[in-house]
Amino acid sequence: MKKIACATALIIATFIGIIDSTIVNIALPDITAYFQVSLDDASWITTSYVLSMSIFMIISSKFADQFGRKKLMLIGLILFGGSSFICGLATNLPMLIVARFVQGLGGAIITPLTMPMGIAALGKNKIPKFAGLVGAVSGLAAAGGPPIGGVLVDYFNWQSIFLVNVPFIAIAFILIASCADESYDQTVSKKIDYWGMLTLTITLASFTFALLKGNTYGWSSLIILSLLFLSVLNLFLFIWVEKRSTFPMVELSLFKEKTFSASCFTYLLSGFSIICTSLIFNNYLQSILHYKTLEAAFIIMFSSISVIFFMPLGNFLTAKFDARLVNFLGILLFGIGILCLTTVSAMTSKSLMVLYMVVIGAGLGFTLQCIMSSIQHLPEEKSGIGSGLVNAARQIGTCLGIAILISLLTTNLTTASKNIATFSNEKMMSLALPQEVQQTLLEKSKEIEQEKNKELQEKLKKELQVNLESQMQEPAIGQEDFEKTTAIIVAMDEIKDYQTTTIDTAFHHVFRFTGILLCCLSPIGLLTDKKKSTSLS
């Protein structure tokens, strides 16, 4: 009974720790309005959490191996629960940002300790079942952040996305404190590798910050280039230090196990690609197709539901064969699902979009087998640092996704905006209209396109028609014939169609890039496990 209670607590802690990486994004507009700050300033709420998670995950895993996983888990739960409570009561933006950083530290402790503590509680022979459950919960949390956040914000307020954590964390704390046994890595010294910790921290902090803020400051700006250079320099220093350290922070020999290295890369791909659904597709639904928050959340939610069903299926196939085929199919399905998003437009039915989300969720559910395959062929005492490294890979993948995919989308939208302006000007010039009429058409057309509210869009269109008719009747301009009026209406429709197609294409290019990348890299999944005849028990 104590084993089940401990496993339940670990699952709860994992879900809460991962979901807070994505749940806040959907509440940023409400938080921005509440504190009356810019969206750029409010984005630090997400940045601080991801930054903290990325920096401390490997370090906390090592400390847990050295000083006790149960101790560190309880500390992580206290930090996470306490900071969640402070986030919900924050009276200003700096207070919220600092609390989110501490919350990220708590999450960095909690997330990688789930697997090694689960192994200690249930035994290594239960790894497949427990890893399957952890994977399903992790996938549900990663994909379920936006829809769950949307429901909480819509029915309550933005504070609720933080305060809802507190009772669950309290339950997990009580269960772990009373039911979990302490576990260590008996093969490592308790001496701390300070130089390794310092160089690793600088590497991850500078690299993660550069990725998260590259679009804001500009990739060619001095601060971003300096941070990237600093991260590369310290990475080489870290490797140099670790190779010569008697008690290294990270045993680089772990990466000689190809199943571990391939699983880490697979999980990195998963973190990278989830940005397409949790952030970019969600933004497309709300900003371009004008779906309400809950409507968008409802569609994306099906990727989370799909994970719940396909993760156990992946476990079954892994037990019957091995994780290689499952991880390969997972990456491939994930890529195919994202490629399907290139067909989405205003004419696409919700049911078809739900089907695409199911395919993406199926791929994610299968891919999460790499949580198990990453540590299955490592010595049991190395499961702690192994879990920390594979989870850190997912965090780094998420940061890379934010940096690369958002940068690609921004570039595409900038190009689209210029093309739309050029097309609109050329179309107006071809009609040989008076300057006043041309200016009115262009301004109103831009205003209609930028407006997200459908009802207001229709109102603006009516205003445009009335305004146009009145100008056409003015003596200074002269009475236009029926054919000229018809030509104007046709031109406006063509401009509107071009705007829609061009902006859709900007998003579709991002989906196409990600989908093709996943499909091309899917064979890496075949390296994530060994044949049954050579597998280690």
C-alpha positions in Angstrom: 0.0 0.0 0.0 2.9 2.3 0.8 4.4 1.6 -2.6 1.2 2.6 -4.4 0.8 5.8 -2.3 4.4 6.7 -3.0 4.0 6.1 -6.8 0.7 8.1 -6.7 2.5 11.1 -5.1 5.3 10.9 -7.6 2.8 11.0 -10.5 1.0 14.0 -9.0 4.3 15.9 -8.5 5.4 15.1 -12.0 2.1 16.3 -13.6 2.1 19.6 -11.7 5.8 20.2 -12.3 5.6 19.7 -16.1 2.2 21.4 -16.8 3.4 24.7 -15.3 5.9 25.0 -18.2 3.0 25.6 -20.7 -0.1 26.5 -18.7 0.9 30.1 -18.1 1.2 31.1 -21.8 -2.6 31.2 -22.3 -3.0 33.5 -19.3 -0.4 36.1 -20.4 -2.9 38.5 -21.9 -4.9 38.5 -18.7 -1.8 39.0 -16.6 -0.6 41.8 -18.9 -4.0 43.6 -18.5 -4.0 43.0 -14.7 -0.6 44.5 -14.1 -0.9 47.0 -17.0 2.5 46.0 -18.5 3.6 45.1 -22.0 3.4 41.6 -23.3 7.2 41.6 -23.7 7.6 42.3 -19.9 5.0 39.7 -19.1 6.8 37.1 -21.1 9.5 37.0 -18.3 6.9 35.0 -16.3 7.4 32.1 -18.7 11.1 32.8 -19.3 12.1 32.8 -15.6 10.4 29.4 -15.1 11.9 27.7 -18.2 15.3 29.3 -17.4 15.3 28.0 -13.8 14.1 24.5 -14.9 16.9 24.2 -17.5 19.7 25.4 -15.3 19.0 23.4 -12.2 17.6 20.0 -13.4 20.9 18.3 -13.9 22.5 19.8 -10.7 19.5 18.8 -8.6 19.6 15.3 -9.9 23.3 15.0 -8.9 22.7 16.4 -5.5 19.8 13.9 -5.0 22.1 11.0 -5.9 24.6 12.3 -3.4 22.5 13.4 -0.5 19.2 11.6 -0.8 16.4 11.6 -3.3 13.6 11.8 -0.8 15.2 14.8 1.0 15.6 16.7 -2.3 12.1 15.8 -3.4 10.6 17.2 -0.2 12.6 20.3 -0.6 11.5 20.6 -4.2 7.8 20.2 -3.2 8.1 22.9 -0.5 9.8 25.3 -3.0 7.2 24.6 -5.7 4.1 24.7 -3.5 5.2 27.8 -1.6 6.2 29.7 -4.7 2.9 28.7 -6.4 1.0 30.3 -3.5 3.1 33.5 -3.8 2.5 33.6 -7.5 -1.3 33.5 -6.9 -1.0 36.4 -4.4 1.5 38.5 -6.4 0.8 42.2 -6.3 3.2 43.2 -9.0 5.1 41.8 -11.9 8.6 41.6 -10.4 7.2 39.6 -7.5 5.5 37.2 -9.9 8.7 36.7 -12.0 10.8 36.0 -8.9 8.2 33.5 -7.6 8.1 31.8 -11.0 11.9 31.4 -10.9 11.7 29.7 -7.5 8.8 27.6 -8.8 11.1 26.5 -11.7 13.8 25.5 -9.2 11.2 23.4 -7.4 10.1 21.8 -10.8 13.8 21.2 -11.7 14.1 19.1 -8.5 10.8 17.3 -8.7 10.7 16.2 -12.4 13.9 14.2 -12.7 13.5 12.4 -9.4 10.2 10.7 -10.3 11.8 7.8 -12.1 14.6 6.9 -9.7 12.3 7.2 -6.7 9.7 5.1 -8.5 12.4 2.4 -9.2 13.5 2.5 -5.5 9.8 2.1 -4.4 8.6 -0.5 -6.9 11.7 -2.3 -8.0 13.5 -2.2 -11.4 11.2 -5.0 -12.8 8.3 -2.5 -12.6 10.2 0.1 -14.7 8.1 -0.5 -17.9 4.7 0.0 -16.2 5.8 2.9 -14.1 7.6 4.6 -16.9 4.6 4.2 -19.1 2.4 5.9 -16.5 5.0 8.6 -16.0 5.2 9.1 -19.7 1.5 9.3 -20.2 1.2 11.8 -17.4 4.2 13.8 -18.7 2.7 13.9 -22.2 -0.7 14.9 -20.8 0.9 17.7 -18.8 3.0 19.0 -21.6 0.2 19.1 -24.2 -2.6 19.8 -21.6 -1.2 23.1 -20.3 -3.0 25.4 -22.7 -6.5 23.8 -22.6 -6.4 23.4 -18.8 -5.1 26.9 -18.4 -7.8 28.2 -20.7 -10.6 26.6 -18.6 -9.2 27.9 -15.3 -8.7 31.5 -16.7 -12.1 31.5 -18.4 -14.1 30.2 -15.4 -12.0 31.7 -12.6 -9.0 34.0 -13.0 -5.3 33.9 -13.9 -4.4 33.5 -10.2 -6.2 30.1 -10.2 -3.5 28.5 -12.5 -1.0 28.9 -9.6 -3.2 28.4 -6.6 -4.6 25.1 -7.9 -1.2 23.6 -7.5 -1.0 24.1 -3.7 -3.4 21.3 -2.5 -2.0 18.8 -4.9 1.6 19.6 -3.9 0.5 19.3 -0.2 -1.0 15.8 -0.8 2.2 14.7 -2.6 4.4 16.0 0.2 2.5 14.1 2.9 2.5 10.9 0.9 6.2 11.0 0.1 7.2 12.1 3.6 5.3 9.1 5.1 5.6 6.4 2.5 8.8 6.8 0.5 12.2 5.3 1.5 15.4 7.2 1.1 17.7 6.2 -1.8 21.1 7.3 -3.0 23.7 6.5 -5.6 26.1 4.4 -3.5 28.8 4.6 -6.1 29.3 8.4 -5.9 31.2 10.6 -3.4 29.4 13.3 -1.5 32.1 15.7 -2.5 30.7 18.5 -4.7 32.2 19.2 -8.1 32.1 23.0 -7.8 34.0 23.8 -11.0 31.8 21.4 -12.9 28.6 22.9 -11.3 29.8 26.5 -12.1 30.7 25.9 -15.8 27.5 23.8 -16.3 25.3 26.6 -14.8 26.9 29.3 -16.9 26.6 27.1 -20.0 22.9 26.4 -19.5 22.0 29.8 -18.2 23.6 31.8 -21.1 22.4 29.3 -23.8 18.9 29.2 -22.5 18.5 32.9 -22.0 19.9 33.5 -25.5 17.4 31.1 -27.0 14.5 32.6 -25.1 15.3 36.2 -25.8 16.9 36.0 -29.2 13.8 37.1 -31.0 13.3 40.0 -28.5 16.8 41.5 -28.6 17.7 40.4 -32.1 19.9 37.4 -33.0 22.7 39.7 -34.2 22.6 41.9 -31.1 25.7 42.1 -28.9 24.1 40.7 -25.9 22.8 37.5 -27.7 26.0 36.9 -29.5 28.0 37.3 -26.3 25.7 34.9 -24.5 26.0 32.3 -27.2 29.8 32.7 -27.2 29.9 32.4 -23.4 27.7 29.2 -23.5 30.0 27.5 -26.1 33.2 28.6 -24.2 31.8 27.2 -20.9 30.6 24.0 -22.5 34.2 23.2 -23.6 35.4 24.2 -20.1 32.8 21.9 -18.6 33.8 19.0 -20.7 37.5 19.6 -19.9 36.8 19.9 -16.2 34.6 16.8 -16.1 37.2 14.6 -17.9 39.7 15.5 -15.3 37.5 15.5 -12.2 37.7 12.6 -9.7 34.1 13.2 -8.7 32.4 14.8 -11.8 29.1 16.5 -11.8 28.1 14.5 -14.9 29.8 11.2 -15.8 30.3 11.7 -19.5 30.7 8.0 -20.0 26.9 7.7 -19.7 26.7 9.0 -23.2 28.7 6.0 -24.5 25.6 4.0 -24.0 23.9 4.7 -27.4 20.4 3.9 -26.2 20.8 6.6 -23.6 22.1 9.2 -26.0 19.5 8.4 -28.7 16.7 8.5 -26.1 18.0 11.9 -24.9 17.9 13.2 -28.4 14.5 11.8 -29.0 13.1 13.5 -25.9 14.8 16.8 -27.1 12.9 16.4 -30.4 9.7 15.9 -28.4 10.3 19.1 -26.4 11.2 21.0 -29.6 8.1 19.9 -31.6 5.5 20.4 -28.8 5.9 24.1 -29.3 4.0 23.7 -32.6 0.8 22.7 -30.9 1.1 24.3 -27.4 2.2 27.7 -28.7 2.1 28.2 -32.5 -1.0 26.3 -33.5 -2.8 27.7 -30.4 -1.8 31.2 -31.5 -3.0 30.5 -35.1 -6.4 29.3 -33.9 -6.9 32.4 -31.7 -5.2 35.2 -33.6 -5.8 34.2 -37.2 -8.9 32.0 -37.2 -10.4 34.1 -34.3 -11.3 31.1 -32.1 -12.1 31.9 -28.5 -9.7 30.7 -25.8 -11.9 27.7 -24.8 -12.6 26.8 -28.4 -8.8 26.6 -29.2 -8.2 24.8 -25.9 -10.9 22.2 -26.7 -9.2 21.3 -30.0 -5.7 21.1 -28.6 -7.0 19.1 -25.7 -7.4 16.0 -27.9 -3.7 15.7 -28.3 -3.5 15.3 -24.5 -6.4 12.8 -24.5 -4.7 10.8 -27.3 -1.5 10.5 -25.3 -3.4 8.8 -22.4 -4.5 6.0 -24.8 -1.4 5.6 -27.0 1.1 5.6 -24.2 -0.2 2.3 -22.7 -0.3 0.9 -26.3 3.3 1.9 -26.7 4.1 0.1 -23.4 2.4 -3.0 -24.7 4.3 -2.9 -28.0 7.6 -2.2 -26.1 7.0 -5.2 -23.8 6.2 -7.4 -26.8 9.0 -6.3 -29.0 11.2 -3.4 -27.8 11.2 0.4 -27.6 13.0 1.0 -30.9 10.1 0.5 -33.3 7.7 2.4 -30.9 10.0 5.4 -30.6 10.6 5.4 -34.4 6.8 5.3 -35.1 6.3 8.0 -32.4 8.6 10.5 -34.0 7.2 9.7 -37.5 3.5 10.0 -36.4 4.4 13.3 -34.6 5.9 14.6 -37.8 3.0 13.5 -39.9 0.5 15.0 -37.5 2.3 18.4 -37.6 2.5 18.2 -41.4 -1.3 17.8 -41.5 -1.5 21.2 -39.8 -0.3 22.7 -43.1 -3.8 22.0 -44.6 -5.6 23.9 -41.8 -7.5 27.1 -42.9 -10.7 29.0 -42.0 -12.5 26.4 -44.1 -11.2 23.4 -42.1 -13.8 21.7 -39.8 -13.1 21.3 -36.1 -13.5 17.6 -36.4 -10.7 17.4 -38.9 -8.4 19.5 -36.6 -9.3 17.2 -33.7 -8.2 14.2 -35.9 -4.9 15.9 -36.5 -4.5 16.5 -32.8 -5.2 12.8 -32.2 -2.4 11.8 -34.6 0.0 14.2 -32.9 -1.0 12.9 -29.5 -0.4 9.3 -30.7 3.1 10.2 -31.8 3.8 11.9 -28.6 2.5 9.0 -26.6 4.7 6.5 -28.4 7.8 8.8 -28.2 7.5 9.0 -24.5 8.8 5.5 -24.3 12.3 7.1 -24.4 11.8 8.0 -20.7 12.1 4.3 -20.0 14.6 3.4 -22.7 16.9 6.2 -21.6 17.7 4.5 -18.2 16.8 0.9 -18.9 20.4 0.1 -20.0 22.1 2.2 -17.3 23.2 0.8 -13.9 20.3 1.2 -11.5 22.3 3.6 -9.3 22.7 5.9 -12.3 19.0 6.3 -12.8 18.9 9.6 -11.0 21.4 11.5 -13.0 20.2 9.7 -16.2 16.7 10.9 -15.6 18.0 14.4 -14.9 19.8 14.4 -18.2 17.0 13.1 -20.3 14.5 15.6 -18.7 17.1 18.4 -19.2 17.2 17.4 -22.9 13.4 17.9 -23.1 13.8 21.4 -21.5 16.6 22.4 -23.9 14.5 21.1 -26.8 11.6 23.3 -25.7 13.9 26.3 -25.5 15.2 25.5 -29.0 11.7 25.2 -30.2 10.7 28.6 -28.8 13.8 30.2 -30.3 13.9 28.6 -33.8 10.2 28.1 -34.5 9.1 31.5 -33.2 12.0 33.2 -35.0 10.9 31.4 -38.2 7.3 32.4 -37.7 8.2 36.0 -37.0 10.3 36.2 -40.2 7.5 34.6 -42.2 4.9 37.1 -40.8 7.2 40.1 -41.5 7.6 38.9 -45.1 3.9 38.3 -45.4 3.1 41.8 -44.1 5.3 43.4 -46.7 3.8 41.2 -49.5 0.3 42.1 -48.5 1.1 45.8 -48.4 2.7 45.6 -51.9 -0.2 43.6 -53.3 -2.8 46.0 -51.8 -1.0 49.1 -53.2 -0.7 47.5 -56.7 -4.3 46.5 -56.7 -5.5 50.0 -55.7 -3.2 51.6 -58.3 -4.6 49.4 -61.0 -8.1 50.8 -60.4 -6.9 54.4 -61.1 -9.0 55.7 -58.1 -8.7 59.1 -56.6 -6.0 59.3 -53.8 -8.5 59.9 -51.1 -10.5 56.7 -52.0 -7.3 54.6 -52.3 -6.1 55.7 -48.8 -9.5 54.9 -47.3 -9.6 51.5 -48.8 -6.0 50.6 -47.7 -6.5 51.9 -44.1 -9.9 50.1 -43.6 -8.6 46.9 -45.2 -5.7 46.9 -42.7 -8.0 47.7 -39.8 -10.3 44.8 -40.7 -7.4 42.3 -41.0 -5.9 43.2 -37.7 -9.2 43.0 -35.8 -9.7 39.7 -34.0 -13.4 40.1 -33.1 -15.6 38.7 -35.8 -18.6 41.0 -35.0 -16.4 44.1 -35.1 -14.9 42.9 -38.4 -18.4 42.9 -39.9 -19.1 46.3 -38.5 -15.9 47.7 -40.0 -16.8 46.2 -43.4 -20.1 47.9 -43.3 -18.4 51.2 -42.3 -16.1 50.7 -45.3 -19.0 50.2 -47.7 -20.8 53.3 -46.4 -17.7 55.4 -46.4 -16.8 54.3 -49.9 -20.3 55.0 -51.2 -20.3 58.5 -49.6 -16.9 59.3 -51.1 -18.1 58.1 -54.5 -21.0 60.5 -54.4 -18.9 63.6 -53.6 -18.8 66.1 -56.4 -15.1 66.6 -55.9 -14.5 63.0 -56.8 -17.3 62.5 -59.3 -20.0 59.9 -59.8 -18.5 56.5 -60.7 -20.4 54.0 -62.8 -21.6 50.6 -61.8 -18.6 48.8 -63.3 -16.1 50.9 -61.3 -18.0 50.2 -58.1 -18.0 46.5 -58.9 -14.3 46.5 -59.6 -13.6 48.1 -56.2 -15.6 45.4 -54.4 -13.8 42.7 -56.4 -10.5 44.2 -55.6 -11.3 44.4 -51.9 -12.2 40.7 -51.9 -9.0 39.8 -53.7 -7.0 41.7 -51.2 -8.8 40.0 -48.3 -8.2 36.6 -49.9 -4.5 37.4 -50.5 -4.2 38.5 -46.9 -5.7 35.3 -45.6 -3.7 33.0 -47.9 -0.4 34.8 -47.2 -0.8 34.7 -43.4 -1.9 31.1 -43.5 1.2 30.2 -45.5 3.5 32.0 -42.9 2.2 29.5 -40.3 2.1 26.6 -42.6 5.8 27.0 -43.4 6.6 26.5 -39.7 4.5 23.4 -39.5 6.0 22.0 -42.7 9.6 22.7 -41.5 8.9 20.9 -38.1 7.0 18.0 -39.7 9.7 17.3 -42.3 12.5 17.6 -39.6 10.7 15.0 -37.4 10.1 12.6 -40.3 13.8 12.8 -41.5 15.1 12.2 -37.9 12.6 9.5 -37.0 15.2 6.7 -37.7 17.0 7.8 -34.5 14.2 6.1 -32.6 15.6 2.8 -33.8 18.7 3.4 -31.7 16.9 4.0 -28.4 16.7 0.3 -27.3 18.4 -3.1 -27.8 17.1 -6.3 -29.1 15.4 -8.5 -26.6 18.2 -11.1 -26.9 20.8 -8.6 -25.9 18.8 -6.4 -23.4 19.9 -6.1 -19.9 17.5 -7.2 -17.2 
